[in-house]
């Protein structure tokens, strides 16, 4: 999973989090609205896939997508430490 995130960063899909607009953080905020935009986009994409292809209700798909992306972020952060 970390290689996938590193690839997206290298390709310019994600911006480094250590900048004035998004200080370096080791966990994502509780409220998704306060997440950096690139991470919110990943949640929205995964939720849409689970809803459309997986047949999940919207709220369940969003909850699962958030959990997945929080795990992805934590693993990515740990790999940078």
Beta strands, then each sheet from edge to edge (+ up, - down):
end
